[in-house]
């Protein structure tokens, strides 16, 4: 059998996390250091690999119930190679170091089991219940695989150069950044998109670090809510309509 499709054969590498192609991740398991992957993300595997549902802690369950933010994960362990993908989204491997990473859970494909994650709330510039946005704070040392709809843009934030991003387009940012949710409109019109521009809530980043933005304002199709609820109407991100603006950490 002959076909140009054979050019897409398995790529050999010594890296534990390797992007097989822009939309598929290859992870090597060696009997230790399990990985946690999005449920249902396995598309193929080789070797003696097992998949188990990951049990959430009581704090994680409580945070999920209150905010809607959280991860539905499976534990991959054994010896072999696992291939992961989700709706042909673009995949990017990030090394999480001591400063940590904040990310929208909808864009997490896999992460090292050694990493910790908890739900945090982004403050709003307005004292209005429901105008915040919840995210995941990932800490520790290890790797996390993120997904984007299209090729992303990594923006550097410095003390003299702050960055604003649409709340529905932001994927992740450095933990060390100061972040505030805002809308460039007067407070009485905060629930309406600005004039007829179609623009709504945005996140403002200040300090020293990076912000990752994707060229889309929609979540992956299995999570996108179009034409329903405050988040869809006002561009406040996946869980924006449920924020409480207190900067809480759920645990």
FIMARMAR-108667 format. One line per 3 residues: their letters; for each residue x, y negated, z negated of N, C-alpha, C. Coordinates in steps of 0.001 Angstrom, whole numbers. Layout:
<sites>
A) X:Y:Z:X:Y:Z:X:Y:Z; ...;
</sites>
This chain:
<sites>
XXX) 847:1194:0:0:0:0:879:-1238:0; 563:-2198:827:1329:-3421:940:393:-4627:881; 847:-5668:210:47:-6892:112:880:-7975:-563;
XXX) 677:-9237:-192:1353:-10333:-904:1009:-10374:-2386; -59:-9679:-2779:-468:-9692:-4185:598:-9053:-5078; 1478:-8217:-4505:2519:-7583:-5303:3574:-8588:-5773;
XXX) 3540:-9786:-5236:4442:-10841:-5726:4068:-11266:-7135; 2851:-10874:-7580:2387:-11242:-8916:2635:-10111:-9912; 3705:-9396:-9747:4013:-8287:-10647:4532:-8799:-11982;
XXX) 4667:-7884:-12936:5083:-8233:-14287:6458:-8891:-14307; 6564:-9968:-15074:7823:-10692:-15211:8593:-10161:-16417; 9838:-9772:-16199:10661:-9249:-17280:11316:-10396:-18039;
XXX) 11246:-10349:-19357:11830:-11400:-20182:12112:-10861:-21569; 13057:-11487:-22258:13386:-11117:-23628:12610:-11946:-24643; 11883:-12943:-24181:11125:-13810:-25070:9909:-13080:-25615;
XXX) 9623:-13294:-26902:8452:-12653:-27502:7163:-13209:-26911; 7077:-14531:-26813:5966:-15188:-26135:6479:-15642:-24771; 5849:-15222:-23712:6263:-15638:-22365:5026:-15890:-21523;
XXX) 5014:-17011:-20831:3913:-17316:-19925:4126:-16502:-18656; 3313:-15453:-18491:3437:-14553:-17340:3176:-15306:-16044; 2150:-16103:-16051:1878:-17083:-15000:1149:-18216:-15708;
XXX) 882:-19323:-15055:313:-20472:-15787:-943:-20182:-16584; -1635:-19076:-16279:-2919:-18807:-16924:-2967:-17468:-17655; -1787:-16888:-17906:-1739:-15616:-18625:-505:-15581:-19513;
XXX) -702:-15107:-20755:378:-15040:-21736:782:-13597:-21971; 2075:-13360:-22036:2611:-12037:-22353:3277:-12108:-23724; 2861:-11217:-24636:3423:-11191:-25986:3982:-9793:-26240;
XXX) 5226:-9738:-26721:5872:-8470:-27038:5751:-8186:-28531; 5242:-7011:-28875:5114:-6579:-30262:6143:-5493:-30543; 6824:-5611:-31691:7901:-4682:-32010:7694:-3972:-33342;
XXX) 6435:-3824:-33730:6138:-3090:-34953:6137:-3928:-36203; 6525:-5183:-36109:6481:-6104:-37246:6038:-7468:-36723; 5748:-8397:-37602:5315:-9735:-37194:4125:-9657:-36236;
XXX) 2976:-9271:-36781:1750:-9235:-35982:1442:-10616:-35410; 604:-10640:-34404:85:-11913:-33914:-1426:-11929:-34084; -1975:-13124:-34182:-3417:-13325:-34228:-3833:-13956:-32907;
XXX) -4823:-13365:-32258:-5264:-13851:-30957:-6762:-14102:-30976; -7205:-14974:-30103:-8630:-15250:-29965:-9359:-13946:-29643; -10469:-13723:-30307:-11234:-12497:-30069:-11607:-12376:-28590;
XXX) -11377:-11191:-28045:-11746:-10932:-26664:-10758:-11450:-25640; -9585:-11990:-26082:-8646:-12607:-25147:-7721:-11599:-24474; -7690:-10347:-24962:-6815:-9350:-24350:-7349:-8961:-22970;
XXX) -6482:-9045:-21959:-6870:-8621:-20611:-6148:-7338:-20201; -5019:-7025:-20857:-4297:-5775:-20587:-3259:-5588:-21684; -2801:-4338:-21849:-1696:-4088:-22758:-991:-2799:-22376;
XXX) 250:-2669:-22834:1051:-1477:-22620:1638:-1049:-23954; 1750:233:-24175:2356:726:-25400:1330:1093:-26452; 1819:1264:-27678:975:1640:-28808:567:390:-29563;
XXX) -506:-220:-29142:-975:-1479:-29705:-2391:-1279:-30237; -2657:-1833:-31420:-3988:-1764:-32016:-4535:-3167:-32231; -5846:-3265:-32199:-6528:-4551:-32357:-7562:-4417:-33472;
XXX) -7462:-5298:-34458:-8390:-5279:-35593:-8972:-6668:-35791; -10227:-6717:-36219:-10826:-8001:-36542:-10124:-8632:-37738; -9872:-9933:-37676:-9206:-10637:-38766:-10261:-11175:-39732;
XXX) -10153:-10790:-40990:-11120:-11205:-42003:-10798:-12613:-42473; -11794:-13485:-42481:-11608:-14852:-42942:-11675:-14910:-44460; -10911:-15840:-45037:-10987:-16055:-46471:-12291:-16778:-46799;
XXX) -12641:-16804:-48088:-13873:-17496:-48489:-13793:-18979:-48154; -12602:-19565:-48297:-12431:-20977:-47959:-12615:-21228:-46476; -12082:-20323:-45641:-12244:-20467:-44202:-13697:-20306:-43796;
XXX) -14404:-19364:-44423:-15825:-19183:-44113:-16628:-20407:-44518; -16293:-20976:-45687:-17016:-22155:-46159:-16765:-23344:-45240; -15508:-23509:-44825:-15177:-24613:-43930:-15884:-24453:-42592;
XXX) -15946:-23222:-42100:-16611:-22975:-40822:-18098:-23284:-40916; -18710:-22898:-42036:-20140:-23141:-42215:-20451:-24631:-42303; -19551:-25402:-42918:-19793:-26829:-43125:-19397:-27690:-41934;
XXX) -18414:-27254:-41159:-17871:-28105:-40099:-18023:-27528:-38706; -18212:-26218:-38594:-18242:-25588:-37283:-16860:-25345:-36719; -15828:-25842:-37387:-14446:-25683:-36925:-13824:-24444:-37556;
XXX) -13084:-23678:-36762:-12433:-22482:-37281:-12018:-21574:-36143; -11372:-20484:-36483:-10868:-19562:-35476:-11512:-18182:-35622; -11986:-17627:-34522:-12441:-16245:-34478:-11287:-15424:-33914;
XXX) -10617:-14679:-34795:-9355:-14051:-34415:-9400:-12537:-34525; -8504:-11895:-33779:-8227:-10476:-33941:-6727:-10336:-34192; -6367:-9304:-34948:-4956:-9048:-35263:-4424:-8002:-34285;
XXX) -3325:-8324:-33626:-2676:-7415:-32677:-1393:-6901:-33325; -1260:-5584:-33445:-76:-5034:-34091:299:-3708:-33450; 1556:-3316:-33629:2066:-2081:-33048:3326:-2347:-32256;
XXX) 3568:-1515:-31263:4732:-1657:-30400:4282:-1610:-28951; 4562:-2687:-28235:4158:-2747:-26835:4057:-4176:-26350; 3301:-4354:-25302:3141:-5664:-24668:1654:-5949:-24504;
XXX) 1257:-7150:-24892:-135:-7568:-24787:-229:-8756:-23840; -1223:-8732:-22976:-1474:-9840:-22058:-2767:-10524:-22482; -2680:-11837:-22671:-3823:-12612:-23163:-4181:-13718:-22181;
XXX) -5472:-13993:-22072:-5948:-15077:-21216:-7357:-15442:-21652; -7807:-16622:-21228:-9165:-17054:-21556:-9685:-17964:-20458; -10596:-17440:-19632:-11269:-18227:-18598:-10293:-18945:-17672;
XXX) -9155:-18299:-17407:-8151:-18830:-16470:-7673:-20227:-16858; -7681:-20532:-18166:-7141:-21817:-18603:-5618:-21780:-18601; -5005:-22964:-18501:-3553:-23064:-18511:-3034:-22841:-19931;
XXX) -1920:-22139:-20041:-1395:-21723:-21346:-41:-22375:-21596; 164:-22809:-22836:1397:-23485:-23225:1820:-22979:-24596; 3077:-22566:-24732:3587:-22057:-25996:4305:-23191:-26733;
XXX) 3922:-23398:-27994:4475:-24482:-28811:5150:-23891:-30041; 6345:-24348:-30340:7053:-23942:-31549:6640:-24868:-32684; 5966:-24315:-33672:5535:-25109:-34828:6656:-25118:-35849;
XXX) 7079:-26299:-36240:8150:-26431:-37214:7585:-27023:-38490; 8456:-27535:-39316:8067:-27957:-40663:7004:-29043:-40667; 7013:-29939:-39666:6042:-31040:-39673:4636:-30580:-39304;
XXX) 4484:-29404:-38671:3164:-28860:-38399:2497:-29445:-37170; 1278:-28947:-36903:537:-29313:-35706:-946:-29368:-36038; -1638:-30369:-35492:-3094:-30455:-35622:-3693:-30183:-34251;
XXX) -4709:-29327:-34196:-5237:-28886:-32905:-6735:-28623:-33015; -7439:-28809:-31910:-8838:-28407:-31814:-8857:-26891:-31665; -9592:-26197:-32511:-9583:-24731:-32509:-10021:-24139:-31170;
XXX) -10783:-24880:-30384:-11248:-24368:-29094:-10109:-24123:-28122; -8931:-24697:-28417:-7817:-24588:-27484:-6702:-23689:-28005; -6964:-22892:-29034:-5971:-21963:-29561:-6208:-20587:-28953;
XXX) -5168:-20037:-28311:-5256:-18697:-27733:-4656:-17652:-28663; -3510:-17943:-29265:-2840:-16986:-30145:-1850:-17728:-31025; -1482:-17109:-32134:-486:-17685:-33024:149:-16590:-33868;
XXX) 1347:-16872:-34360:2016:-15939:-35253:1218:-15802:-36538; 1160:-14582:-37080:407:-14353:-38310:1055:-15036:-39505; 2311:-15466:-39368:2996:-16153:-40460:2528:-17592:-40627;
XXX) 1840:-18145:-39635:1369:-19525:-39702:72:-19614:-40508; -98:-20732:-41198:-1327:-20994:-41962:-2155:-22042:-41235; -3475:-21994:-41420:-4334:-22997:-40794:-5500:-23325:-41713;
XXX) -5871:-24590:-41740:-7003:-25045:-42534:-7691:-26206:-41831; -8967:-26398:-42121:-9764:-27438:-41471:-9539:-28778:-42154; -9343:-29807:-41348:-9200:-31165:-41867:-10166:-32071:-41117;
XXX) -10511:-33205:-41705:-11400:-34176:-41084:-10613:-35416:-40704; -10904:-35947:-39530:-10289:-37191:-39065:-11154:-38352:-39519; -10531:-39360:-40109:-11281:-40518:-40588:-11814:-41343:-39420;
XXX) -12941:-41983:-39669:-13522:-42904:-38703:-13297:-44334:-39197; -13216:-45276:-38242:-13084:-46674:-38617:-14408:-47225:-39146; -15496:-46462:-38958:-16803:-46887:-39430:-17240:-46034:-40602;
XXX) -17910:-46618:-41564:-18420:-45856:-42697:-19755:-45233:-42368; -19791:-44520:-41253:-21053:-43944:-40793:-20957:-42434:-40860; -21805:-41813:-41614:-21801:-40358:-41716:-22052:-39747:-40356;
XXX) -21174:-38824:-39982:-21353:-38148:-38712:-20484:-38673:-37599; -19603:-39664:-37885:-18785:-40206:-36798:-17350:-39713:-36855; -17065:-38721:-37692:-15725:-38149:-37740:-15594:-36946:-36833;
XXX) -14424:-36278:-36906:-14163:-35120:-36063:-13298:-34158:-36855; -13624:-32880:-36805:-12861:-31876:-37538:-11851:-31193:-36625; -10694:-30867:-37193:-9630:-30203:-36459:-8995:-29144:-37348;
XXX) -8057:-28368:-36775:-7293:-27398:-37540:-5886:-27920:-37763; -5422:-27801:-39001:-4058:-28160:-39347:-3260:-26865:-39456; -2267:-26679:-38569:-1454:-25465:-38542:-84:-25782:-39114;
XXX) 324:-25026:-40132:1596:-25282:-40800:2410:-23995:-40915; 3685:-24180:-41223:4599:-23050:-41335:5594:-23079:-40194; 6232:-21965:-39962:7179:-21840:-38848:6769:-20666:-37979;
XXX) 6632:-20914:-36703:6227:-19876:-35771:5733:-20493:-34478; 5116:-19657:-33651:4656:-20112:-32348:3142:-20018:-32245; 2594:-20958:-31488:1165:-20955:-31204:998:-21185:-29712;
XXX) 78:-20443:-29104:-223:-20603:-27683:-1495:-21420:-27539; -1389:-22554:-26848:-2526:-23443:-26634:-3038:-23304:-25208; -4307:-23648:-25010:-4923:-23616:-23695:-5412:-25010:-23327;
XXX) -5336:-25332:-22035:-5887:-26591:-21546:-6659:-26341:-20261; -7644:-27183:-20018:-8361:-27148:-18749:-7588:-28025:-17767; -6745:-27406:-16955:-5853:-28143:-16065:-4514:-28399:-16732;
XXX) -3582:-28961:-15978:-2254:-29258:-16504:-2320:-30493:-17406; -1775:-30406:-18610:-1936:-31498:-19585:-886:-32596:-19441; -1049:-33599:-20255:-102:-34710:-20352:348:-34826:-21797;
XXX) 1675:-34811:-22022:2229:-34986:-23363:2657:-36439:-23522; 2015:-37141:-24439:2288:-38554:-24659:3107:-38735:-25936; 4181:-39496:-25833:5000:-39772:-27009:4453:-40987:-27747;
XXX) 4367:-40862:-29059:3897:-41956:-29909:5078:-42458:-30722; 5300:-43772:-30720:6378:-44381:-31501:5793:-45518:-32327; 6535:-46005:-33328:6005:-47097:-34158:5607:-48333:-33373;
XXX) 6250:-48571:-32233:5901:-49748:-31436:5094:-49394:-30184; 4661:-48139:-30107:3868:-47719:-28948:2825:-46698:-29404; 1635:-47172:-29765:593:-46251:-30197:-196:-45768:-28981;
XXX) -935:-44702:-29174:-1666:-44068:-28075:-3125:-43889:-28469; -4038:-44179:-27567:-5458:-43885:-27737:-5846:-42795:-26750; -6680:-41857:-27186:-7111:-40768:-26305:-8587:-40497:-26517;
XXX) -9254:-40105:-25449:-10660:-39730:-25543:-10795:-38552:-26499; -11769:-38617:-27400:-11941:-37568:-28404:-12279:-36221:-27782; -12785:-36209:-26547:-13115:-34956:-25874:-11986:-34445:-24995;
XXX) -10919:-35229:-24837:-9791:-34812:-23994:-8564:-34439:-24813; -8502:-34882:-26068:-7333:-34582:-26893:-7322:-33099:-27274; -6151:-32485:-27211:-5996:-31069:-27526:-5280:-30878:-28857;
XXX) -4155:-31584:-29044:-3353:-31385:-30247:-2453:-32590:-30455; -1911:-32704:-31689:-956:-33766:-31972:-90:-33398:-33164; 1026:-34120:-33321:1950:-33898:-34431:1281:-34265:-35745;
XXX) 1521:-33460:-36784:900:-33719:-38085:1330:-35039:-38702; 2530:-35509:-38359:3041:-36722:-38988:2393:-38000:-38514; 1556:-37936:-37504:935:-39143:-36964:-224:-39611:-37850;
XXX) -430:-40910:-37901:-1614:-41479:-38530:-2707:-41537:-37464; -3871:-41007:-37797:-4934:-40855:-36804:-6217:-41477:-37330; -6907:-42192:-36449:-8200:-42760:-36804:-9145:-42638:-35628;
XXX) -10379:-42276:-35923:-11397:-42214:-34887:-12042:-43583:-34763; -12225:-44039:-33530:-12753:-45379:-33340:-13507:-45471:-32023; -14261:-46552:-31905:-14940:-46876:-30658:-14815:-48377:-30476;
XXX) -14379:-48795:-29308:-14190:-50223:-29073:-15530:-50866:-28743; -16336:-50978:-29759:-17659:-51573:-29608:-18072:-52116:-30964; -19047:-52959:-31030:-19501:-53483:-32315:-20250:-52389:-33059;
XXX) -20258:-52460:-34371:-20770:-51367:-35193:-22228:-51042:-34919; -23030:-52021:-34560:-24445:-51743:-34323:-24647:-50886:-33080; -23641:-50848:-32203:-23756:-50041:-30992:-22861:-48833:-31008;
XXX) -22422:-48423:-32208:-21445:-47357:-32305:-21954:-46027:-31764; -23284:-45813:-31779:-23830:-44551:-31288:-24119:-44587:-29791; -23822:-45705:-29126:-24048:-45785:-27687:-22707:-45846:-26969;
XXX) -22642:-45259:-25814:-21434:-45384:-25011:-21245:-46844:-24639; -19978:-47253:-24473:-19671:-48660:-24258:-20219:-49151:-22917; -21244:-49965:-23003:-21833:-50524:-21796:-22235:-49427:-20832;
XXX) -21844:-49573:-19576:-22124:-48532:-18583:-20840:-47846:-18139; -19805:-47837:-18993:-18516:-47253:-18621:-18487:-45748:-18799; -19385:-45189:-19614:-19366:-43757:-19889:-18351:-43363:-20932;
XXX) -17641:-44333:-21509:-16628:-44043:-22525:-17232:-44172:-23917; -16837:-43284:-24813:-17382:-43292:-26163:-16284:-43294:-27207; -16268:-42270:-28062:-15319:-42213:-29165:-13927:-41852:-28695;
XXX) -12947:-42393:-29401:-11555:-42105:-29081:-10763:-41953:-30372; -9596:-41326:-30268:-8682:-41189:-31389:-7491:-42091:-31152; -7101:-42816:-32186:-5951:-43710:-32120:-4811:-43093:-32917;
XXX) -3629:-42955:-32291:-2472:-42319:-32912:-1376:-43344:-33135; -845:-43366:-34360:219:-44302:-34718:1307:-43566:-35487; 2544:-44040:-35361:3659:-43421:-36077:4675:-42856:-35122;
XXX) 5212:-41683:-35426:6246:-41048:-34616:5837:-39605:-34335; 5662:-39255:-33066:5284:-37892:-32726:4743:-37806:-31317; 3882:-36799:-31095:3362:-36532:-29756:1869:-36230:-29814;
XXX) 1189:-36546:-28706:-226:-36220:-28556:-412:-35539:-27208; -1128:-34410:-27205:-1340:-33626:-25991:-2767:-33839:-25487; -2883:-34271:-24236:-4178:-34595:-23635:-4381:-33732:-22394;
XXX) -5603:-33229:-22193:-5897:-32442:-20996:-6709:-33280:-20010; -6669:-32930:-18717:-7404:-33705:-17703:-8868:-33278:-17605; -9519:-33154:-18746:-10922:-32737:-18782:-11529:-33210:-20084;
XXX) -12794:-33548:-20057:-13490:-33949:-21275:-14532:-32927:-21672; -14368:-31693:-21171:-15259:-30600:-21532:-14458:-29495:-22183; -15060:-28836:-23154:-14455:-27669:-23772:-14595:-26484:-22832;
XXX) -13921:-25369:-23113:-14116:-24173:-22294:-15597:-23836:-22178; -16025:-23272:-21056:-17456:-23049:-20799:-18210:-22324:-21898; -17556:-21382:-22611:-18311:-20635:-23610:-18624:-21494:-24831;
XXX) -17987:-22668:-24938:-18231:-23547:-26086:-18847:-24877:-25688; -18833:-25192:-24409:-19316:-26501:-23984:-20813:-26632:-24226; -21202:-27789:-24765:-22619:-28088:-24980:-22925:-29333:-24171;
XXX) -23667:-29174:-23113:-23906:-30278:-22195:-25343:-30741:-22320; -25514:-32022:-22590:-26841:-32586:-22671:-27592:-32250:-23936; -26879:-31763:-24978:-27545:-31425:-26228:-26740:-31988:-27390;
XXX) -27409:-32532:-28361:-26748:-32939:-29594:-25961:-34230:-29456; -25593:-34795:-30610:-24890:-36064:-30633:-23522:-35967:-29996; -22798:-34842:-30236:-21450:-34715:-29687:-21463:-34782:-28171;
XXX) -22452:-34150:-27527:-22519:-34166:-26076:-22922:-35546:-25571; -23825:-36221:-26296:-24331:-37496:-25830:-23331:-38626:-26012; -22542:-38559:-27099:-21751:-39722:-27446:-20255:-39500:-27352;
XXX) -19815:-38362:-26816:-18403:-38161:-26570:-17561:-38129:-27821; -18010:-37461:-28866:-17294:-37468:-30127:-16534:-36183:-30369; -16351:-35374:-29353:-15624:-34127:-29560:-16567:-33013:-29982;
XXX) -16020:-31807:-30100:-16838:-30617:-30331:-17683:-30728:-31580; -17079:-31164:-32679:-17814:-31203:-33943:-17973:-32632:-34453; -17870:-33612:-33562:-17885:-35000:-34000:-19139:-35399:-34750;
XXX) -20276:-34866:-34367:-21522:-35295:-34987:-21661:-34797:-36408; -20740:-33907:-36843:-20876:-33353:-38183:-19832:-33905:-39144; -18988:-34845:-38674:-17915:-35352:-39529:-18444:-36122:-40720;
XXX) -17678:-36144:-41800:-18096:-36855:-43003:-17152:-37998:-43352; -16113:-38225:-42525:-15265:-39412:-42635:-14516:-39538:-43959; -14288:-38449:-44646:-13627:-38548:-45930:-12187:-38042:-45892;
XXX) -11720:-37569:-44747:-10371:-37050:-44657:-10184:-35809:-45486; -11235:-35038:-45674:-11173:-33862:-46531:-10360:-32744:-45937; -9738:-31946:-46773:-9135:-30685:-46388:-9960:-29588:-47014;
XX) -10498:-28691:-46181:-11316:-27604:-46688:-10433:-26438:-47022; -10597:-25869:-48162:-9780:-24704:-48560:-10598:-23804:-49474;
</sites>
